[in-house]
Every structure is written in C-alpha cells, then in structure tokens.
Amino acid sequence: MDKDIKKEEMEFLFEDDLIPTLEKLGLKEDFLSGKIKCAKCGKVITNENLYSLFSEEGVIKIICSDKSCSE
C-alpha cells in the first residue's frame, strides 16, 4: 500500500485502467487478494467500494466509498 508515485501518473483513472494501474504500482496482487484496506476506516477495498487513490507525501493511499471516508 505504501508505494511512491508521481502525481501525473494518477490524474485520471477509469474502471478499465484499474488493474493495470494497480499492477504498475505494485498493488495488484494485494488488491485481488483483499489485503488493501481503506486509509481512513480500515475496511477491505474491493471493486465495489473503491472510491479513490491518491498520493499523500509520496505514499499511495486508497479510500473506500463509505460516506465518512469519501467526503
């Protein structure tokens, strides 16, 4: 979950780009095996609840679509 990335690599992400993007970030296997958790609430991230990927201080963070996390 804690991978460095340049800002321009994450400006847009479409559903079809998710798995290739996660693979590029080295997160694909962890995502597919349910090891990635929301940076705010700790819930396991899935295709159905993934809301956003973002970089904070050079570290990739992923949050779920729960209202308390996505606002």
Residue pairs with C-beta under 8 A, 6 or more apart in sequence:
1 27
1 30
1 36
1 37
1 39
1 60
1 61
1 62
2 59
2 60
3 25
3 26
3 27
3 59
3 60
4 58
4 59
4 60
5 25
5 55
5 58
5 60
7 55
9 24
10 21
10 53
10 54
10 55
13 21
13 53
18 47
18 50
19 28
19 31
21 53
22 28
22 31
25 60
27 36
27 60
30 36
31 45
34 44
34 46
35 44
36 44
36 45
36 62
37 43
37 44
37 45
38 44
38 45
38 62
38 63
38 64
38 66
38 69
39 61
39 62
39 63
40 63
40 64
40 68
40 69
41 64
41 66
41 68
41 69
43 49
43 64
43 66
45 62
45 64
49 64
49 65
49 66
50 62
50 64
50 65
51 63
51 64
51 65
51 69
51 70
52 62
52 63
52 70
53 60
53 61
53 62
54 60
54 61
54 63
55 61
63 69
63 70
64 70
